[in-house]
């Protein structure tokens, strides 16, 4: 599951390269134009705010072999270690499917929320290099502990035979505690690596130059390519070694790769560009909320002439794009209203808890505008979470033979979703988008919210198909299963639900990440890159709640519960149908939220959409209803 989460988190960060390129067409007004009211969305061309701190010589491609090499080895190590972890918990630590699902969901939740803390520490205190250094060392320690746990027999439960009928001994308190410590080290590693790895690579290029922007685009392409190769290797070769050769060797190989990635990372120290921390954006967001509340009784002035009314100083630090004041969430505009004595002679705010800049106000609005859209991803991620938990339980009770001498590892089945994504994305980008662009006149063919909505539909279909396939599998197991309880039905019957979930990810997950990167302001990209992890965390925690409620309430009158340890006696299909029902309700909520959402900016093209001479116009509109501003 960790492999899927990491890929979903990173697979379309390349969309942010186009966001950086659009800095060329964004404006930097010192004041709001009287000819254009404060409520105008969009931007003028070619006006930049370039600070002295930005004038630096980037490391560029000289540092890329070390950064990309570190990332490739680190990802291969992490994904290889954790791709098969649910199977590890059930077969080596002898947890039943409910307990293993809870452990995976809770741990994935902590791991997914942790990047917010990592982004805060990186931006406020350590900087990206130091954060990455501490995080990679912590991840290595966690992997080494897992390897030692499997190497020393006393640190994990003794082996047992399923055929003998004896109940397998579960982990002792000390063994479970040692496992928790190892997972804690891995969580600390994810907290620093996820929010900082890609931004640290971008730091090596100068986004204000054409050469730098081309370098950033190439960096994302190389990053995506290497990461895709890593996922395929991890979910096939490494998972096979763990399942069929040795768990010790299957954990030792990723641990060794992690050590190599650390060495490679430090070897390139002299070539890196180090961007110093400038303070966290979270304090500014809190200041806007407090200042707006303190000035809640003030009235926002009407009319177009707002010069001198709002506090709009020049930008500081490395922020290059200045945001205009908008009419959305007008209550927060009160935080920028200038009162007597609130501006010092040097132009600074006398008290940032009473007077905030227009830039800080608009950054806060971006966050509050996106939260309702973000919430719609929770149920979607709950559906995805089943691929790493109960789908593996299904696979272990199906015929996994591929030829007379090879069995498909249950943890490798996720490759089907990735192959679907890998085949579909080029077709979508090169064939479907150009066709849609001619029809919709939108640069991306469809909007990010429309793309996310299509993904939700596919996730509902995936859950319905998963329930139908499980009903067929269980019926086959009841009638024809052998002593081991394995149904004489091919594991590849799980392919349809995985293919549908692959389409769901290609639309919704990529749409989410692109949406966050484009709709968040420039200096909130670290938060934007962490936001999807929070969606996955909330989805995992919701999955824990649903699973435990079902486990405690469905087993009555002598009948086993839906999620009993014996999969052939349970009703996992009912869980899938329930999640599909939640998905339908979530789709209705998403359509309501999307209808009211107004984009910060959206590119519309004039002409037939072919060639380089197509004129692009930036405007704002409300999703799904055609009302233009």
C-alpha positions as CSV (number, residue, x, y, z in Angstrom):
1,X,0.0,0.0,0.0
2,X,2.9,2.3,0.8
3,X,4.1,1.9,-2.8
4,X,0.7,2.9,-4.2
5,X,0.5,5.9,-1.9
6,X,4.0,7.1,-2.8
7,X,3.3,6.8,-6.5
8,X,0.0,8.6,-6.3
9,X,1.7,11.3,-4.3
10,X,4.4,11.8,-6.9
11,X,3.2,10.5,-10.2
12,X,2.0,13.9,-11.5
13,X,4.1,16.3,-9.6
14,X,5.4,17.1,-13.1
15,X,2.2,19.2,-13.4
16,X,3.9,21.7,-11.2
17,X,6.5,22.3,-13.8
18,X,3.9,23.9,-16.0
19,X,2.9,25.9,-13.0
20,X,6.4,27.2,-12.6
21,X,6.6,28.0,-16.3
22,X,3.5,30.2,-15.9
23,X,5.4,32.5,-13.7
24,X,6.3,34.3,-16.9
25,X,2.7,35.4,-17.4
26,X,1.9,36.4,-13.8
27,X,1.8,40.0,-12.5
28,X,3.3,41.8,-9.6
29,X,1.4,45.0,-8.9
30,X,2.5,47.2,-6.0
31,X,-1.1,48.3,-5.6
32,X,-4.4,47.3,-7.0
33,X,-5.2,49.1,-10.2
34,X,-8.1,51.6,-10.0
35,X,-9.1,50.6,-13.5
36,X,-9.4,47.0,-12.4
37,X,-11.2,46.4,-9.1
38,X,-9.7,44.5,-6.2
39,X,-12.0,41.6,-7.0
40,X,-10.3,40.8,-10.3
41,X,-8.9,37.3,-10.7
42,X,-6.2,36.5,-13.3
43,X,-3.0,38.4,-14.0
44,X,-1.1,40.6,-16.4
45,X,2.0,39.6,-18.3
46,X,5.6,39.9,-17.6
47,X,5.8,41.6,-14.2
48,X,7.9,39.9,-11.6
49,X,9.1,40.5,-8.1
50,X,12.7,39.2,-7.9
51,X,14.4,39.4,-4.5
52,X,18.1,39.5,-3.9
53,X,17.8,36.1,-2.2
54,X,16.8,34.6,-5.5
55,X,19.9,35.7,-7.3
56,X,22.0,32.6,-6.9
57,X,23.8,30.2,-9.2
58,X,21.9,27.0,-9.3
59,X,23.6,23.6,-9.1
60,X,21.6,22.5,-12.1
61,X,22.3,19.2,-13.8
62,X,25.7,18.8,-12.1
63,X,23.8,17.9,-8.9
64,X,21.2,15.7,-10.6
65,X,23.1,12.4,-10.7
66,X,23.4,12.5,-6.9
67,X,19.8,13.7,-6.2
68,X,18.1,11.4,-8.7
69,X,20.4,8.5,-7.7
70,X,19.5,9.1,-4.1
71,X,15.8,9.3,-4.9
72,X,15.9,6.2,-7.0
73,X,17.7,4.0,-4.5
74,X,15.7,5.4,-1.6
75,X,12.3,4.8,-3.3
76,X,13.4,1.3,-4.4
77,X,14.4,0.6,-0.8
78,X,11.2,2.0,0.8
79,X,8.8,0.6,-1.8
80,X,10.5,-2.8,-1.8
81,X,10.4,-3.0,1.9
82,X,6.7,-2.1,2.3
83,X,4.9,-3.2,-0.9
84,X,4.3,-6.6,0.6
85,X,4.0,-5.5,4.2
86,X,0.4,-6.6,4.7
87,X,1.2,-10.1,3.6
88,X,4.2,-9.9,6.0
89,X,1.9,-9.1,8.9
90,X,-0.5,-11.9,8.2
91,X,2.0,-14.7,7.3
92,X,5.0,-13.9,9.5
93,X,3.5,-12.0,12.5
94,X,0.3,-14.2,12.2
95,X,-2.2,-11.3,12.5
96,X,-5.7,-11.9,11.2
97,X,-6.9,-9.7,8.3
98,X,-8.8,-7.3,10.6
99,X,-5.8,-6.6,12.9
100,X,-3.4,-6.4,9.9
101,X,-5.7,-4.0,8.2
102,X,-5.9,-1.9,11.3
103,X,-2.2,-1.8,11.7
104,X,-1.6,-0.9,8.1
105,X,-4.4,1.8,8.1
106,X,-3.2,3.4,11.4
107,X,0.4,3.4,10.3
108,X,-0.4,4.7,6.9
109,X,-2.4,7.4,8.5
110,X,0.4,8.5,10.7
111,X,2.8,8.3,7.8
112,X,0.5,10.3,5.6
113,X,-0.1,13.1,8.1
114,X,3.6,13.3,9.1
115,X,4.7,15.3,5.9
116,X,2.8,18.3,7.3
117,X,5.1,18.3,10.3
118,X,8.1,17.7,8.1
119,X,7.2,20.6,5.8
120,X,6.8,22.9,8.8
121,X,10.2,21.9,10.3
122,X,11.9,22.3,6.9
123,X,10.4,25.7,6.1
124,X,10.8,27.1,9.6
125,X,14.0,25.7,11.0
126,X,16.2,23.2,9.2
127,X,15.8,23.7,5.5
128,X,15.3,20.9,2.9
129,X,18.8,19.5,2.9
130,X,19.1,18.9,6.6
131,X,15.5,17.6,6.8
132,X,16.2,15.1,4.0
133,X,19.5,14.1,5.7
134,X,17.8,13.3,9.1
135,X,14.8,11.7,7.4
136,X,16.9,9.3,5.2
137,X,18.9,8.2,8.2
138,X,15.7,7.6,10.2
139,X,14.3,5.5,7.4
140,X,17.5,3.5,7.2
141,X,17.3,2.7,10.9
142,X,13.7,1.6,10.6
143,X,14.6,-0.7,7.7
144,X,17.6,-2.1,9.6
145,X,15.3,-2.9,12.5
146,X,12.8,-4.8,10.4
147,X,15.6,-6.8,8.8
148,X,17.0,-7.7,12.3
149,X,13.4,-8.6,13.5
150,X,13.2,-11.2,10.7
151,X,16.8,-12.4,11.1
152,X,16.6,-13.2,14.8
153,X,14.0,-15.8,15.6
154,X,13.2,-14.5,19.1
155,X,12.1,-11.1,17.7
156,X,9.2,-12.5,15.7
157,X,6.5,-15.2,16.3
158,X,7.5,-18.8,15.6
159,X,6.5,-20.4,12.3
160,X,3.4,-22.6,12.2
161,X,1.7,-24.9,9.8
162,X,-1.7,-24.1,8.4
163,X,-2.4,-27.7,7.4
164,X,-1.8,-29.0,10.9
165,X,-4.8,-27.1,12.2
166,X,-3.1,-25.7,15.2
167,X,-3.6,-22.0,15.9
168,X,-0.6,-19.9,15.0
169,X,1.0,-18.0,17.9
170,X,0.7,-14.2,17.5
171,X,3.4,-11.6,18.4
172,X,4.2,-11.0,22.1
173,X,4.0,-7.5,23.5
174,X,7.7,-7.0,23.2
175,X,7.7,-8.2,19.6
176,X,4.8,-6.0,18.7
177,X,6.5,-3.0,20.5
178,X,9.8,-3.6,18.5
179,X,7.8,-3.6,15.3
180,X,6.1,-0.4,16.3
181,X,9.4,1.3,16.9
182,X,10.7,0.2,13.5
183,X,7.5,1.6,11.8
184,X,8.0,4.8,13.9
185,X,11.5,5.3,12.4
186,X,10.0,4.8,8.9
187,X,7.3,7.4,9.7
188,X,9.9,10.0,10.7
189,X,11.7,9.2,7.4
190,X,8.5,9.8,5.4
191,X,7.8,13.0,7.3
192,X,11.0,14.5,5.9
193,X,11.4,12.8,2.5
194,X,7.9,13.3,1.1
195,X,7.5,17.1,1.3
196,X,11.2,17.9,0.6
197,X,12.5,15.5,-2.0
198,X,11.0,17.1,-5.1
199,X,11.3,20.8,-3.9
200,X,15.0,20.1,-3.1
201,X,15.5,19.0,-6.7
202,X,13.6,22.1,-8.0
203,X,15.9,24.3,-5.9
204,X,18.8,23.3,-8.0
205,X,17.4,25.2,-11.0
206,X,16.7,28.9,-11.5
207,X,13.0,29.2,-12.3
208,X,13.4,32.8,-13.5
209,X,15.4,31.7,-16.6
210,X,14.2,29.7,-19.6
211,X,17.1,27.3,-19.2
212,X,16.1,26.8,-15.5
213,X,12.5,26.1,-16.4
214,X,13.5,23.6,-19.0
215,X,15.7,21.9,-16.4
216,X,12.8,21.7,-14.0
217,X,10.6,20.1,-16.6
218,X,13.3,17.6,-17.5
219,X,13.8,16.9,-13.8
220,X,10.2,16.0,-13.3
221,X,10.2,13.8,-16.4
222,X,13.3,11.9,-15.2
223,X,12.0,11.7,-11.7
224,X,8.7,10.2,-12.9
225,X,10.5,7.7,-15.3
226,X,12.9,6.5,-12.6
227,X,10.2,6.2,-10.0
228,X,7.9,4.1,-12.4
229,X,10.8,1.7,-13.0
230,X,11.4,1.5,-9.3
231,X,7.8,0.6,-8.6
232,X,7.8,-2.2,-11.2
233,X,11.0,-3.7,-9.9
234,X,9.9,-3.4,-6.3
235,X,6.4,-5.0,-6.9
236,X,7.8,-7.9,-8.9
237,X,11.4,-8.8,-8.1
238,X,11.6,-7.7,-4.4
239,X,8.1,-9.0,-3.6
240,X,9.0,-12.3,-5.2
241,X,12.1,-12.6,-3.1
242,X,10.2,-11.8,0.1
243,X,7.3,-14.2,-0.7
244,X,9.2,-17.1,-2.3
245,X,12.9,-17.0,-1.3
246,X,13.5,-15.3,2.1
247,X,11.9,-12.5,4.1
248,X,15.3,-11.7,5.6
249,X,16.9,-11.4,2.1
250,X,13.8,-9.5,0.9
251,X,14.3,-6.9,3.7
252,X,18.1,-6.9,3.6
253,X,18.3,-5.9,0.0
254,X,16.2,-2.7,0.4
255,X,18.1,-1.8,3.6
256,X,21.4,-2.0,1.6
257,X,20.0,0.2,-1.1
258,X,18.9,2.7,1.5
259,X,22.4,2.8,2.9
260,X,23.8,3.4,-0.6
261,X,21.3,6.2,-1.2
262,X,22.5,8.0,1.9
263,X,26.1,7.8,0.8
264,X,25.3,9.1,-2.6
265,X,23.3,12.0,-1.1
266,X,26.2,13.2,1.0
267,X,28.8,12.8,-1.8
268,X,27.0,15.5,-3.8
269,X,27.0,18.1,-0.9
270,X,29.4,20.5,-2.6
271,X,27.2,20.7,-5.7
272,X,23.9,21.5,-4.1
273,X,22.1,24.8,-3.8
274,X,20.9,25.3,-0.2
275,X,17.8,27.5,0.1
276,X,17.6,28.7,3.7
277,X,14.3,28.4,5.7
278,X,12.2,31.6,5.7
279,X,9.6,30.7,8.2
280,X,6.4,28.7,8.0
281,X,3.3,29.9,6.2
282,X,1.2,28.4,9.0
283,X,1.8,31.4,11.3
284,X,0.6,33.8,8.6
285,X,-2.6,31.8,8.1
286,X,-3.3,31.9,11.9
287,X,-2.6,35.7,11.9
288,X,-5.1,36.3,9.1
289,X,-7.8,34.4,11.1
290,X,-7.1,36.2,14.3
291,X,-6.9,39.7,12.6
292,X,-10.1,39.1,10.7
293,X,-11.9,38.2,14.0
294,X,-10.5,41.2,15.8
295,X,-11.9,43.4,12.9
296,X,-15.1,41.5,12.5
297,X,-17.2,44.6,13.2
298,X,-15.6,46.7,10.4
299,X,-17.4,47.0,7.1
300,X,-15.5,46.2,3.9
301,X,-15.5,49.3,1.6
302,X,-17.5,49.1,-1.6
303,X,-16.5,50.5,-5.0
304,X,-13.4,50.3,-7.2
305,X,-11.2,52.9,-5.5
306,X,-9.4,50.9,-2.9
307,X,-5.9,52.5,-3.1
308,X,-4.5,52.9,0.4
309,X,-7.4,51.0,2.0
310,X,-5.7,47.6,2.1
311,X,-2.2,46.8,3.3
312,X,-0.3,45.6,0.2
313,X,3.4,45.9,0.7
314,X,6.1,44.7,-1.8
315,X,6.9,41.0,-1.6
316,X,9.8,39.7,0.5
317,X,11.8,36.6,0.3
318,X,11.8,34.2,-2.6
319,X,8.1,34.6,-3.6
320,X,7.9,35.8,-7.2
321,X,4.2,36.1,-7.9
322,X,1.9,38.5,-6.1
323,X,-1.8,37.6,-5.7
324,X,-4.5,40.2,-6.2
325,X,-7.3,40.7,-3.6
326,X,-10.4,38.8,-4.5
327,X,-14.1,39.0,-3.6
328,X,-14.2,35.4,-2.4
329,X,-14.3,34.8,1.4
330,X,-14.7,38.5,1.9
331,X,-14.5,38.2,5.7
332,X,-10.8,37.6,5.5
333,X,-10.3,40.9,3.6
334,X,-10.8,42.6,7.0
335,X,-7.4,41.4,8.1
336,X,-5.8,43.7,5.4
337,X,-7.9,46.8,6.2
338,X,-5.5,49.6,7.4
339,X,-6.5,51.4,10.6
340,X,-4.7,54.3,12.3
341,X,-1.3,53.5,13.6
342,X,-1.1,50.0,12.1
343,X,1.5,50.8,9.5
344,X,5.0,51.9,10.7
345,X,7.0,54.7,8.9
346,X,9.1,52.0,7.1
347,X,5.9,50.5,5.6
348,X,5.9,47.4,7.8
349,X,2.9,46.2,9.9
350,X,3.0,47.4,13.5
351,X,1.2,44.2,14.7
352,X,0.8,41.3,12.2
353,X,-1.9,39.9,14.5
354,X,-4.0,42.9,13.6
355,X,-2.9,43.8,10.1
356,X,-1.9,41.3,7.5
357,X,-0.8,41.8,3.9
358,X,-3.1,41.2,0.9
359,X,-0.7,38.4,-0.1
360,X,-1.1,36.6,3.2
361,X,-4.9,37.0,3.1
362,X,-5.1,35.5,-0.4
363,X,-2.9,32.6,0.6
364,X,-5.2,31.9,3.5
365,X,-8.2,32.0,1.2
366,X,-6.6,29.5,-1.1
367,X,-6.4,27.0,1.7
368,X,-10.0,27.5,2.9
369,X,-11.3,27.4,-0.7
370,X,-9.6,24.0,-1.3
371,X,-10.6,22.3,2.0
372,X,-14.1,21.2,0.8
373,X,-12.6,19.8,-2.4
374,X,-9.9,18.0,-0.4
375,X,-12.6,16.4,1.8
376,X,-14.1,14.7,-1.2
377,X,-11.0,12.6,-1.6
378,X,-11.3,10.9,1.7
379,X,-13.9,8.3,0.6
380,X,-12.0,7.9,-2.7
381,X,-8.9,7.0,-0.8
382,X,-10.8,4.6,1.4
383,X,-11.7,2.6,-1.7
384,X,-8.0,2.6,-2.8
385,X,-7.0,1.4,0.7
386,X,-8.7,-1.9,0.1
387,X,-6.1,-2.8,-2.6
388,X,-3.5,-3.2,0.2
389,X,-5.6,-5.0,2.7
390,X,-8.6,-7.1,1.9
391,X,-7.7,-7.6,-1.8
392,X,-4.5,-9.3,-0.6
393,X,-6.7,-11.6,1.6
394,X,-8.7,-12.5,-1.5
395,X,-5.5,-13.2,-3.5
396,X,-4.1,-15.5,-0.8
397,X,-7.2,-17.7,-1.2
398,X,-7.1,-17.9,-5.0
399,X,-5.1,-19.9,-7.5
400,X,-1.9,-17.8,-8.0
401,X,-0.2,-20.3,-10.3
402,X,1.3,-18.9,-13.5
403,X,2.7,-22.0,-15.2
404,X,3.7,-25.2,-13.5
405,X,6.5,-23.8,-11.3
406,X,5.6,-20.1,-10.5
407,X,3.1,-18.5,-8.2
408,X,2.3,-14.8,-8.5
409,X,3.0,-13.0,-5.2
410,X,-0.2,-11.5,-3.8
411,X,1.6,-8.2,-3.2
412,X,2.6,-8.0,-6.9
413,X,-1.0,-7.7,-8.2
414,X,-0.9,-3.9,-7.7
415,X,1.3,-3.8,-10.8
416,X,-1.9,-4.3,-12.8
417,X,-3.2,-0.9,-11.8
418,X,0.2,0.7,-12.6
419,X,0.3,-0.9,-16.0
420,X,-3.1,0.4,-16.6
421,X,-2.0,3.9,-15.6
422,X,1.2,3.6,-17.7
423,X,-0.7,2.6,-20.9
424,X,-3.6,5.1,-20.4
425,X,-1.7,8.3,-19.6
426,X,0.1,8.6,-22.9
427,X,-3.1,7.9,-24.8
428,X,-4.9,10.5,-22.7
429,X,-2.2,13.1,-23.0
430,X,-1.4,12.6,-26.7
431,X,-4.8,11.6,-28.2
432,X,-7.7,12.5,-26.0
433,X,-6.5,15.8,-24.6
434,X,-5.9,17.4,-28.1
435,X,-9.3,16.3,-29.2
436,X,-11.0,17.6,-26.0
437,X,-9.0,20.9,-26.4
438,X,-10.6,21.6,-29.7
439,X,-14.1,21.0,-28.2
440,X,-13.8,22.7,-24.8
441,X,-11.1,25.3,-25.7
442,X,-9.5,24.5,-22.4
443,X,-5.7,24.0,-22.3
444,X,-6.0,20.8,-20.4
445,X,-9.0,19.5,-22.4
446,X,-11.1,19.3,-19.2
447,X,-10.7,21.0,-15.8
448,X,-9.0,19.4,-12.8
449,X,-12.3,19.1,-11.0
450,X,-14.0,17.3,-13.9
451,X,-11.0,15.0,-14.0
452,X,-11.4,14.2,-10.3
453,X,-15.1,13.6,-10.7
454,X,-14.5,11.0,-13.4
455,X,-12.1,9.2,-11.1
456,X,-14.7,9.0,-8.4
457,X,-17.1,7.3,-10.8
458,X,-14.4,4.7,-11.7
459,X,-13.7,4.0,-8.0
460,X,-17.4,3.3,-7.4
461,X,-17.3,0.9,-10.4
462,X,-14.2,-0.8,-9.1
463,X,-15.8,-1.5,-5.7
464,X,-18.9,-2.9,-7.3
465,X,-16.9,-5.2,-9.5
466,X,-14.7,-6.2,-6.5
467,X,-17.8,-7.2,-4.6
468,X,-19.1,-9.3,-7.5
469,X,-15.8,-11.0,-8.0
470,X,-15.5,-11.8,-4.3
471,X,-19.0,-13.3,-4.3
472,X,-17.9,-15.6,-7.1
473,X,-14.6,-16.5,-5.4
474,X,-16.2,-17.4,-2.1
475,X,-18.9,-19.5,-3.9
476,X,-16.1,-21.4,-5.7
477,X,-14.2,-21.9,-2.4
478,X,-17.2,-23.2,-0.5
479,X,-18.0,-25.8,-3.3
480,X,-14.5,-26.8,-4.4
481,X,-11.8,-25.5,-2.1
482,X,-9.1,-27.9,-0.9
483,X,-7.8,-28.4,2.7
484,X,-6.0,-25.1,2.5
485,X,-9.2,-23.2,1.6
486,X,-7.9,-21.9,-1.7
487,X,-10.6,-21.6,-4.3
488,X,-9.8,-23.1,-7.7
489,X,-10.2,-19.8,-9.5
490,X,-7.5,-17.8,-11.0
491,X,-6.2,-14.8,-9.1
492,X,-6.4,-12.8,-12.3
493,X,-10.1,-12.5,-11.8
494,X,-9.1,-9.6,-9.6
495,X,-7.8,-7.8,-12.7
496,X,-11.0,-6.0,-13.6
497,X,-11.3,-4.2,-10.3
498,X,-7.6,-3.3,-10.4
499,X,-7.9,-2.0,-13.9
500,X,-10.9,0.1,-13.0
501,X,-9.0,1.4,-9.9
502,X,-6.1,2.2,-12.2
503,X,-8.4,4.4,-14.3
504,X,-9.7,6.0,-11.1
505,X,-6.2,6.9,-10.0
506,X,-5.2,8.2,-13.5
507,X,-8.2,10.6,-13.3
508,X,-8.7,11.5,-9.7
509,X,-5.3,11.2,-8.1
510,X,-3.5,13.0,-10.9
511,X,-6.3,15.5,-11.0
512,X,-5.9,16.1,-7.2
513,X,-2.2,16.7,-7.3
514,X,-2.4,19.0,-10.4
515,X,-5.3,20.9,-8.8
516,X,-3.4,21.5,-5.5
517,X,-0.2,22.6,-7.3
518,X,-2.0,25.0,-9.6
519,X,-4.5,26.4,-7.1
520,X,-2.1,27.0,-4.2
521,X,0.0,30.1,-4.2
522,X,3.7,29.8,-4.9
523,X,5.1,29.7,-1.4
524,X,2.5,27.1,-0.3
525,X,3.7,24.4,-2.7
526,X,5.3,22.5,0.2
527,X,1.9,22.4,1.8
528,X,0.2,21.5,-1.5
529,X,2.7,18.6,-2.0
530,X,1.8,17.3,1.5
531,X,-2.0,17.7,1.1
532,X,-2.6,14.5,-0.8
533,X,-0.8,12.6,1.9
534,X,-3.3,14.0,4.3
535,X,-6.1,12.8,2.1
536,X,-4.6,9.3,2.2
537,X,-4.3,9.5,5.9
538,X,-7.9,10.5,6.4
539,X,-9.0,7.7,4.0
540,X,-7.0,5.2,6.0
541,X,-8.5,6.3,9.3
542,X,-12.0,6.2,7.9
543,X,-11.2,2.7,6.6
544,X,-10.2,1.7,10.2
545,X,-13.5,3.0,11.6
546,X,-15.6,1.2,8.9
547,X,-13.7,-2.0,9.3
548,X,-14.0,-2.1,13.1
549,X,-17.7,-1.1,13.2
550,X,-18.4,-3.9,10.7
551,X,-16.2,-6.4,12.6
552,X,-18.1,-5.7,15.9
553,X,-21.7,-5.4,14.6
554,X,-22.1,-8.0,11.8
555,X,-21.3,-11.2,13.7
556,X,-24.5,-12.2,15.4
557,X,-26.8,-15.2,16.0
558,X,-23.9,-17.6,15.6
559,X,-22.9,-16.3,12.2
560,X,-19.4,-15.0,11.6
561,X,-18.9,-11.4,10.9
562,X,-18.3,-10.1,7.4
563,X,-14.6,-9.7,8.0
564,X,-13.9,-12.9,10.0
565,X,-10.4,-14.4,9.9
566,X,-11.6,-17.2,7.6
567,X,-12.2,-15.3,4.3
568,X,-14.3,-18.1,2.9
569,X,-16.8,-17.8,5.8
570,X,-16.9,-14.0,5.7
571,X,-18.7,-11.5,3.5
572,X,-16.0,-9.1,2.2
573,X,-18.2,-8.3,-0.8
574,X,-20.6,-6.5,1.6
575,X,-17.7,-4.2,2.6
576,X,-17.0,-3.4,-1.0
577,X,-20.7,-2.7,-1.7
578,X,-20.9,-0.5,1.4
579,X,-17.8,1.6,0.2
580,X,-19.4,1.8,-3.2
581,X,-22.5,3.3,-1.5
582,X,-20.4,5.8,0.3
583,X,-18.8,6.6,-3.0
584,X,-22.2,7.5,-4.5
585,X,-22.9,9.9,-1.7
586,X,-19.4,11.3,-2.0
587,X,-20.0,11.9,-5.7
588,X,-23.1,13.9,-5.0
589,X,-21.2,16.0,-2.4
590,X,-18.3,16.5,-4.9
591,X,-20.6,17.7,-7.6
592,X,-22.1,20.3,-5.2
593,X,-18.7,21.5,-4.1
594,X,-17.3,21.6,-7.6
595,X,-20.3,23.6,-8.9
596,X,-19.5,26.4,-6.4
597,X,-15.7,26.4,-6.8
598,X,-14.1,29.3,-8.6
599,X,-10.7,28.7,-10.0
600,X,-7.8,31.0,-9.2
601,X,-7.0,31.0,-12.9
602,X,-7.7,28.8,-15.8
603,X,-6.3,28.9,-19.3
604,X,-8.7,29.1,-22.3
605,X,-7.5,28.9,-25.8
606,X,-8.7,30.6,-29.0
607,X,-8.5,29.0,-32.4
608,X,-8.5,25.3,-33.3
609,X,-6.0,24.2,-30.7
610,X,-3.3,23.2,-33.1
611,X,0.2,24.7,-33.5
612,X,2.1,27.1,-31.4
613,X,0.2,30.2,-32.5
614,X,-2.8,29.5,-30.4
615,X,-3.7,32.5,-28.2
616,X,-4.3,31.7,-24.6
617,X,-6.4,33.8,-22.2
618,X,-6.5,33.4,-18.5
619,X,-9.8,33.9,-16.7
620,X,-11.8,32.6,-13.8
621,X,-15.1,30.7,-13.9
622,X,-17.3,28.7,-11.7
623,X,-17.0,25.0,-12.2
624,X,-19.8,23.1,-14.0
625,X,-22.3,25.9,-14.5
626,X,-20.9,28.1,-17.2
627,X,-21.2,31.3,-15.2
628,X,-18.1,33.4,-16.0
629,X,-16.7,36.2,-14.0
